[in-house]
Every structure is written in C-alpha cells, then in structure tokens.
Amino acid sequence: MKCTSCGADSPAEARFCHYCGGQFELPMPQRQSRAEIFARIKASPQFLEGQTPERIAKVPKPSTASKTLFNVFSYLLVGKIAMAIVVPIGFVLLFGFIMFAGSSLSPSSALPIGLLLVGGLILFMLFVSMTLGIVVRSFGNHVFSAIFKKQEELEKAPVEVQPAIAIAKRTHVWGESARTQYFVTFELEDGQRKEYALWYDTMYGRIAEQDAGVLFSRADYAADFDLVTV
C-alpha cells in the first residue's frame, strides 16, 4: 500500500505509514444488496436440498396430541356413562329374573332365558355406547371446532420453501401459566415482510435478526429454517 503523504510503500494490512506516520484510508466494505443476498441463498446447497422430497419430509409436522387426548377422553367418558346406565338396568333385570326363575321356571328352561338376557344386555350396552359416542364426539367437535379446524388446516397445508431474511423477533406471553409464543418477521424475495409464528420454541434461539436462509413454512407458521452464510 502506497502512502499518499510521502509515497512510501507499506504492507497491505497496515493502517499507518511506517515512515511518516500518516493514516491510511481503508476502503469501506460494500454492503450486499437484498437482490444479491437472495441470489446467494437460492444458489446455496441448503436451498437446493430444500427442494428435495427427502428434506421436505424432515420438516416438523403438526402435533396430533390434542386430537389423541380428546379421543381418549371421549372413549373414557362414553364408557363410564354407558356403564352408569347399563349396570343398574342389568342388575334390576337380573334380580327380577332370578326371583321369577326361582319360583316359576325349572333349571333347564331358566338357562336359555338367562343366556338370552345376558346377550340382550351386551347388545344394549353396545347400542348405548355407540349412541353416546356419536353424541359426545359431535358435541366435542362443536366445542373444539376452532382448534381442530386450525390444526386440520395446518396438517393439509403444503410446505412452502423460500429464501428469506429474518428482520425482527418478538414474543407473546399470555394466560395464568405464562405461556409464551414466539414470532419472527421475515423479508421474502418479493420485498414483502411477513410475520410467522414459530413451530417449535427452540427455533427462536437459532434465528438472529438479519440471518439469511431457507424458510420452510406451513400457512402462517415457520416450521423450519436453514441458515445460509452469505
């Protein structure tokens, strides 16, 4: 590097002239334009891999825990209600049959009637269980329709793969248990800025503002993010 004051040569990494002490004006690094950053993301191995079915298959899927819990609760509730209805009726019928058979029927004729009575009780219990199951599931689906509708939309939503730059992060805390939901606003290639709720909480710590990478999203949720060094 040549000094503009005395003309002496100095090493390229020097900040001051070794002869006259003059300060070198270092060239300012050029900032990449948004178009260049998005071009680098799309040319990266992460973006190319993100288009493959294998990578898309690794994107986290919606949890079915709420539906499973609801189904288990429904079956337990139906079973308890059915038992509460059938057992007293069965006890009354069985007691009445024993009293009637003991006084009016012979053992040979009482046995077929007893078996028929037991079979009828089993069929009656199945009928009550099925009827209650339909009622409970219909009522439950009505109560939780908003939750299930949102979950079904997420399950059916296709995975969208696009280059993105993280612009801002925020959290939202609510409820007595202080539940926290995490959000990141991404800038997309067309210049649009969109806020996504994060699919899982650990993504929040992996993403920093101005990070560039490959965004995997379902509807308005960010399901995954692969960082790209630009």
Secondary structure, DSSP 8 states (H G I E B T S, - for coil): -B-TTT--B--TT-SB-TTT--B----------HHHHHHHHHTSHHHHHHTSHHHHHTS-----HHHHHHHHHHHHHHHHHHHHHHHHHHHHHHHHHHHHHHHH--HHHHHHHHHHHHHHHHHHHHHHHHHHHHHHHHHHHHHTHHHHHHHHHHHHS--EEEEEEEEEEEEEEETTTTEEEEEEEEEETTS-EEEEEESSTHHHHH--TT-EEEEEEETTEEEEEEE---
